[in-house]
C-alpha cells in the first residue's frame, strides 16, 4: 500500500486534533434527565460518550446528599469494577460497595455497584421477606440488554418487581423503541417514565473507505457511495480486483498513521483473527520506545508478573498493538485497556465484545465485515450492533472528529454499511421466559395466581398488544402455560406442594440461582456430592456450568481414579432425574467429564500453563469455567442451614480455585 487520500478529504482531515479545553457545561438533555429522575422514572438514550455517566453520577449525588441509597447495575463485571473505582473516587471508598458474585465489598454502603443478576436476586430476597428493597434510586446501565436473548429476562424481571416508590434511571446508546418501553413502565409502575433523547454525537463521525492501493476516500457522497467506490465495486464484480486472503494490517496502520487517524480499533470476526492480525504488525509499523510506555508497561508487569511471558507481549511492546477478546486472561485485558486508555497503543484487534460496554474509544474504528456471528450463524450487522461499534470512534475531549474506515473484502457489503449510517437503533423486544430458578424464586413470595398477574404485567404482553400480535392476555397465557409446565414438574419432584407453595426442599433450592438448580439440588438431596475433598467437590460442580461446544473426551489414563468414581456416582444419581426432565420436554445438556477434570487439576494446584496445555482451552474460556464454578460453589455455600457440611466444603473449594490468574487485584 502507498498512503494517499482524495483531495476532498483535506478539509475533513484539517479538523483532526484535540479540541480546546473549556469549562464543563452540562448539555440540555443531561439537565432534563436530572430534573426528570428527581420526580419520576427516566429513560435516557444518547450516543456513546455523550455524557450518560455524568447524569448517573449527579443523580446518585443528589440521593446520597440527602441520606438515601442507590444501586448502579451493569451487565458486565468489568464495567461494574470500573464504576466501583470511579464512584469511590467521587463519593469516598467507604461510601461505595460492590456486588458481582466474584467481588463482595462494603455491602452496607449507601452506593452499591454490581451486576444486574445480583440486583434481581436482592429483589427476590426482599419479596420473600415481605420488605421493600432498601434503596431510593436504581440505575440500569446498558438498558438495551432488556432485549438480549440470553440475559434480557433479568432486566425485565427487575423492572417488574421493583417497587414503584424507587425511581428508575435507564441509560443506553441504542434503543429504538424508547417510547414503547416508557409506556410499558408507566403502565405497571403507576408513575411517569420520561424519555430523554440526544441524537447528536459529541464527536461527529466521518465514514471513510480504504482502496486496496492505500488511498483513502469518503465512503458516502450525497447519501450515495462515493463515485470511485462504485467504479471499484464494478471492477471487483467483473473480476478485475484480486482479493487478499489476509488483510495487510500493518500497511493499514501505516496509512492511518500517515493521516493522524490513530489510535484505532480493528473489529474482526473471531478471536483467532484478532491474534493472527498481530503477526502482520511485527514488521513495518515499529515505533521507537518511549519512556512513558516503558514505565507504564513495567508498572503493570510488576503488578501481574505472570504476564511477563505472555506470547503477545512482544507485538505490544514492539508495534504498539494488542489483541483483546474473551479468550484472554482478565489481567491481560485489563493491561490492554489501561494502555489504550492512556494513549500508549496505536491499535487493538478486537471482537465485538469491546463495543458492548468496555470504555476505551479510539479516533478510528475499522470494519472488515458487514456481518456478525450471533452464536449460531453469521447475520448482517443490525443498526444496534453497528452503532455500538461506531460509538467507540472519537474521544470526547480528545478528538474533534472520529472516523469509521470500511475495508473492502469478501464479507463487506458497503451498501449495507452505508444504509446503517442513517438507520436508527433496533427496537428492543421482550425476552422473558420461565426457567426453574425463576419459578422457584417467584413461589417464595407469590402464589401461582400472583405469578399469572406478573405475566400480565410483562413487556412481552404489552408488546403483543401494542404491535397487534394478539391481546395482552394471549401473551400472558403463553407464559402462564409454560409456568404451569414447570410447576407441575416441581410438584412431581417434591419441591412444591399441592397448594403451590414451596416445600422445605423447594425453599433452599430456590437459593440456587443457577442454570441447573434442579440437578444441583438433586445431588444435595441424594448425598451424591463428595463430602471431604474440596477438589472433588469443585470438579463435580463444574459439570453443571459449562455450556460451550467443546465435547473433548479425556482418555481413561488421564482421569484420576477418585475423580472417575465421583463422576460416575453423580451420573448415576442424576440419570433418573435427567430422564424425567427429557420426558417432560426440558433441556438437560451434557455433563462434560473433561470440564470436571480441568477444575480438579486446578484445585489440586496444577500450574496455569500446564493446565492450558492439558485442556487445550483458551485462557479466557478456562477463566470463565472456573469463575462460573466458583459462583455455583458460592451459592451452595449459602445453604449452611439446610446442608451445613457441604456448605462449608463448598466455601473451601471456592477458595482453592479463585487464585491468580483467574482473579487479580
N, C-alpha and C positions, 0 to 999 in steps of 0.2 A: 504494500500500500504506500502511496505517496500522499501525505496530508494535503488537502485542498478544500476550498469552500466556495460555494456560489457567491457572486458579488452581492446578491440580495441579502445575504446574512451579515454583511458588515455592520449595519445598523443594529441588528439584534445582538451581535457579539459585543458591540460597544457598551451594552447595558450590563455586561458581566462585571461582577465585583461586589464588594461589601457595601451595604447602604450606610449612610452616615448615622452615627449614634444619636438617638433622640430620646427624650424623656418618654417613659411608657405612658400612653393614654389609652384606656380601655376602648374597645370598639363598641358601637351601639348595641350589637347583638349580645355582647358579654354583659353589659349593664342590664339589658332587657331580661336576660336569663336569671341574673342575680335577683332582680326585683320579683320575678315570677316565682322562683323557688322559695322565697320567704313566705308565700301565702298559698302555694299550690304545688302540684307536680309539674315537672318541666322536662321536655324532650328537646335536646339541642342537637341539631345536625349542622356540622360545619366541617370544611376541609381539614385534612391533617395539617397541623401546625398553625391553625387559625387562633388557638388560644382556649381550647376547651378545658385544659388542666387549670388555667387561671381561674375559670369560673368555679371549678370544683374546689380549689384551694380557698377562694374567697367565701364560698358557701359554707365550707367547713369552719372557717374562721368565725363567721357570724354565729354559728351554733355553739362553737367552742367558747366564745367570749361570754355567752350568757349561761354557761354551765351545762350545756347539752352534750349529747353523744352522737357520733357519726360513724357510719360504716361505708368504706370505699371498697367496692368489689370489682375485680377484673378477671378475665378468662385465663390469664397466664400467671404462673408462679413467678416468672422472671419479672413481669411487669409489676406484680404486687411487691416484690422485693425492692424494686427501684422506687416505687411510691413510698414505701416504708422509710427508706433513707431520705427521700425528698421531703416528706411531711415531717419527719423527725427534725430536719434542719429548720423547718418553718415553725413548728409548734413545740419543739423540745422533745428529746428522745423519750422522756418519762411519760409524755402525753400521747404517744403513738405506739400501738401494738400491732402484731401481725399474726394471722392465722392462715396457713396454707396447707396444712397436713404435714409438710416437711418441717415447717418452722412454726413455733408457738411461743411468742414472747409478749409479755406485758398485756395479757388478755383483758384486764380490767381498765385499760386506758380509755380516755374519752374519745379517742380517734382510733378506729381499728381498720387495718388494711388486710385484705385477704382475697381468696378466690370465691367465685360465685357458689361453688358447691358447698363450701363451709358455711356461707351465709344461709343458703337453703336449709342446711342441716340445723342451724340455730333456730330457724323458723319452725321446723318440725318439733324441736325440743320445747320451744315456747308454747306452741299449740298444745302439746301433750301436758304441760304443766298448767295450762289454762291461763297463761300470762301473756302480756303483750311484750314484744321484743323491746328491751331497754335501749331505745335509740330514737333520735329525733330527725335524722336525715340519712337516707340511703342513696349512695351514688353508684350507678351501674355503668362502668366504662365499657366501651366497645359494645354498645347495646344492640348492634346488628346481629350479635351472636344469638339473639332471640330466634333467628331463622337458621341457625346451624343445625344440620341434620342430626348430628350425634349429641350435641350438648344444649341445643336450644330449649329443650324441655325444662332445664334447670332455671333459665331466665324466666320462662313463663310461670313456673311454679312460684318463684319469688314474687312476681307481680300479682299473682292471685292471692297468695297467703298474707302478703304484707298488710298490717293494719292501716286503715285509712288515715289515722292521725299522724303517721310518719310520712313526711314529704319524700318524694322520689325524684331524683335527678338522673336522667338518662343522657348519655353522651355517645355520639357516633359520627363518623365521617361519611357513612354510606348507608343511608336508609331512604328508600324511595317512597314509602307509604307512611311517613311520619304522622300525617293527619289521621289515618286509619287507626294506628296504634294509640294515638291520643284519645280518639273517640272511644275505643275499647276500654282503656284505663279509666276514663271518666265514668263509663257505664258500670264498672264493677267496683270502683273505689269511692264513688259518691262525691268526687271533687274534680275541679277543673284540671286538665293537663294542658299546659301552654306549650305550643310548638314554637321554637325559636330557630330560624334558619339563617345561615350565612352561606351564600353561594360563591362569593369571591375568594379565591385562593390568596393567602397572604403574600405568596411569591408566585407570580404568573408563570405558567407552563408554556414552553415553546417546543412543538414536536419537530424532530429532525429525522432525516434519512441518511444512511451511510451507503454510498455506492461502493461496490467491491474494489474500485480503484483507489478508495480512500478519500473521495470527495464528499463533503457534507452538503446536504440540500435541505430546504424546507420540506417537510412531509406534505403539507397542505398549502394550497394557494386558492383563494376564493372558494373555500369549502370543498374543493376537489383535490385529488392527488396532484402534486406539483408536476408540471408537464413533462419534464425529463424522466420522472419516475414512471409515468405512463409509458413512455418510449422504452424504458428499461424492461418493464414487465412484458411488453410485446416481444422484445428480443428474447427474453427468457422463455416465453411460451413457444417461440419459434425455434428454440434450441441453440440460439446464438450464445447464451450465457453458459457458464460452467459452474456448477455448484460445488462448493468445498465440503469435504467430509467433516472437517473440524474448523470452526471459525478461528481466524487469526487473532486471538485475544490480545496478544502483546502488541500487534500492529494497531488494533482498535484503540488501545490505551494510549499509544503514541499520537494518534490523531486527536484524541480528546485532550491530551497534554498540550499539543500544538495550539489549540484554540481555548485553553484555560477552562476546560469543561470537566475537570476532575475536582473532587473525588466522585466516583461513580459506583453504582450498584448494578451488577450484571445479574438479571434474573434468568436462571436456567431451569431446564426441565427436571433434573434429577440430582441427587447427591453425587452420583458418580461423575456427572457432567461438571459439577462445581469443582470437584477435586482434580479432575483431568485438566481443567482450564488453567490451573496453576502451572502446569508444565510448559504451557505456551508463553509464560511470562518470565521464565528463568533467563531468557536472553532478549536483548533489545529494549528492555524498559527498566534497566537497573538505575538506581539513583544513589549518589554518594551518601554515606551515613551522616546523620546529623546528631548533635549532642542530645537534643531533646528526645529524639526517637530512641537512642541507646539508653538514655536514662529511664524513659518510660518502660521500655521492654524489660530492662534489667530489674526494675522495681516489681513488675508483675511476675517475672520468673522467680524472684526471691519469695514472693507470696505463694506461687504454685511451682515448686521446684520440679515436680513430676512432669511438667510441660517442657522441660529443657531439652528433652529428646523427642519432642513431638515431630512427626515426619513432615509437617507443613510449616515448621518454624523457619526453614531455610528460605522459601519464597517470600514469607512475610518480611524477613529481615532484608533480603537482597532486592526484592522487587516492589515491596510495599503493597502486596496483595494478599488476600486471605480468602479461604472458603468458610462459609457459615451455613450450617444446616443441622437438622435434628440428629444426624449421625455422630456429632462431635460431643466431647465431654462438656459439661456445664462450665468448667473453668476456662476451657479454650474459647467457647462462645463469649464468655464474659471478657476475656482478654481482647478478642477481635472487636467486640463492641466498644470497649474502652479506647482502643487505638483509633477506631473510626471516629468516635465522638470527639476525640482530641485533635483530629485532623492529621494523624500520622500516616494514614493509609491512602493510597491512590484509588484502590478499588477492592470491592469484595464480590465474590461469586456466590450467589445465594439462591435458595429455593424460595417459594412464595411465602414461607413462614415469616420471613423478615418483614413482609408487608403487613402482617397482622398484629401489630402492637409493639414490636421492638423498636425503640426510638433512636435510630441514627440515620436521618435523612442525608442525602448527597446532593451535589449540584446537578448530576445527570443520572437518570436510570436508563438502562439499556435492555431492550427486549429483543429476543431472538425468535420467540414463538407467540402466536396469537391464540394458542390453546393452552389448556392446563389440565393436569391429571387430578381427578376428584377422589381418588382412592380406588376407583373401579375402571374408569375409562378416561380418555382424553376428550375434552369438550371445548368448543370455542370459549375464550375468555368472556365472562359476562361483565356488565358495567361495574358491578361492585368490586370484583376482583381487579379490574383494570384501574379503578380509582384508588384502591388500596395501594397498588404498586406505584402509580404516578404520584400519590400523596407523599412519597419519600423524596421527591425531586424538589430541590430548592429549600434552603435552610433559612428560616426566619431569623433576621438579624445578621446573617452571614452572606445571603445572596439577594440580589435584586431581581434575578430571573433564574428559573430552573428549566431543565431540558429533559425530554424523552427522546431517546435515539432508537429508531427501528432498524434492525439489521435484516436484510433480505436472506431468505433461505427456504428450505422445503416445508417448514412449519410456520411460516409467517404469511398471513393474509393481510396485506397492507390496507386493503379496502375495509376490512373488518375493524382494524385498529383506527382508521380514520373515522369510522362511524362511532366508535366507543368514545372518542374525544368529546363529543357533544351529547352523549347519551346519559340520562340521569341514572343514579344507582337503582338496582333492582328492588322490587318490593320484598319485604320480609314476610315469610309465611310461617304459620304456626307449626311447631314440631312436637307438640305434646303427645305423649303416648304413655301407656301403662308399662311398668315392669314390677317385679316382685318387691323391690326395695321401696318404690313409691307407694304401692298398695299397703304394705305393712306399716309404713310411717303415717299414711293417712288414717288408717284404722286405729292408730294410737289415740287419736283425739276426735275422730269422726265416725259416725255410723255410716253404713253403706248408703243410706238415703242422703246423708250430708254430702257424700262424695258425688252423688248424681248432680247435686246443686253446683258443686265445684266445676264439674264438666260443662254445665250450662253457662258458667262464667268464663270459660276458656276462650282464648284468642281464636282457636280453631272454630268454635261455634259462632263467634262474632263474624269471622271472615266468611264462613259458609253463608250466613245470612246476608252480609253486605255485598258479596260477589254474585249473589243469585244462584249459588250452587246447592241450594236447599235451605230449609229453615234452620234457625239456631238449634232447635230441638233435635233435628235429624243428626247433626254432627255430634251433639252431646250423647245421643242414643248410641252411636257407633262406639264412642269412648266407654259408655256405660256397659255395653255388651262385652267389650274386651276386659273391662274391670271385673265383670261377673265371672268370666272365664278364669282369671287369676284367683278370684275369691274362692271359687269352687275348688280349685286345686289346693289352695292353702287350707281350706277346711278339711279336705281329704287327708292332708299331711299332718294335721293336728296343730297348725299354727293359728287357726281361727276357729272359734266355737260356732255352734249352730245359730246363735244370735248375731253373728257378725262381729264379735269382739275378739281381740287377741287373747290367746291362751298365754300361759306362763312362758312357753317356748316362743310364741309369737312376739311377746313383749321384748325379750332380749334379742331375738333375731332381727327385730326392726332396727336395732342399733348397728347392724352390719350393713352400712350404706355402701354396698359393693356392687360389682357387676353380677356376681353369682352368690347372693346371700343364702339361698336355699342349700346350695352344695356345701358351703362352709358350715352352715347351721346343722346339716345332717351329720357331718363329721364330728361336730361338737356333741351332738345328741348321742351318737353311737360310740363315742370314745375312740374314734379312729385316728386322731392326731397323736403324734409322738408326745410322750409325757415328761421326758427328762433330757432331751437333746435339742437345744435351740437350733442347731444347724439343720437337723432333720425337719423340725417344725417349719423353719423358714422355707426349706426346699419343697415341702408338701404344699404349703400355702401358695407358692409360686405357680402351682398347677392351675390356679383359678384366675390368674391375672393376665396371662399372655394372650394377645389377640392378633398377632401377626400372621404372616403367611408361611413362615418357615416351619416345616414339619420334619426337621432333621431327626434321624433315629440313631442314637448312640449305640455303639457296639456293646455287647454284653460284658466284654473285658474291661471297658471303661467305667462301668457303673459299680460303685461301691455296694457291697452286699447289703449293708444296713439300709441304704437308700432304696435299693430294689425292693426289699421287704416292706418298707414303709409305703412305697408307691403301690405295690400290689395290695396291701391292706386297705389303702384309701380307695383304690379302684374297686375292690370287692365290696366295700361299704357303700359306695356311691352307685354301683351298677343298677340296683333295683330302682333307685330314685330317678336316675337318668332315663331308664326305660319308661317309667311312668310319665316323665316330662315329655319325652318323644311322642308317646301315645296321645298325650293331651295337646300336642301341637306347639310345644315350646322348644326353642333352640337351646341346645346344651353346649355345643362347641367341644373341641378336643381338650385332652389333659396331657400336654406335651412333657414327656419324661425328660427330654434334654433341657427344658427350662428349669425343672427341679434340680437337675444335676448342676447346672450353672450356678444356681443360688447355693447349693450345698458346698461346692468347692469354694465359693466366695466367703461363705460363712465360716469355713474351716481355715481361712487365712491365705488362700492362693493369691499370688501377686496378680495385679491387673493385666499386665501384658501377657502373662501366661494364660490367663482366663480368656482373653480376647482370642489368642491363638487357638485355644482348645475349642471354643464355641463357634468361632468364625463370625461372630456378631460385630456390628459396628459399635464403637464406643457409646454413642448416644442411645442405641437400642438396648444395650445392656444396662445402661444407667436407668432407662425407663422401666425395664423389667424389675430391677432392684428397688426402685422408688415405689412402684405400684405394689410390690410385695411388702415393702415396709408400711405402706398405708393400710393394707389388709391386716398386717400384724398389729398395727396401732389400734384398729377397731376391735380386733379380738382381745387385745389387752384391756379395752374398756369394759369388758364383761367380767369384772372382778367379783361382782355379786353372784352371778349365775355360774361361772366357771373359774373359780379363783386360781387354781393351779395352772391351767393352760394360759390364763391371762398373764400371770407372772412370767411364764416361759416365753410368751409372745413378746412381752416387753423386752426381755433379754435378747431374744432373737433379732428384734428390730435394731437394737444397739449394735449387734455384731455386723450387720450389713450396711449401716449408714456410716460409712467412713470414706475418706478420700480415695479415689477421685469422684465418688458418687456425690458427695456433698463437699462444699468448700466454704470457707469463711473469709 
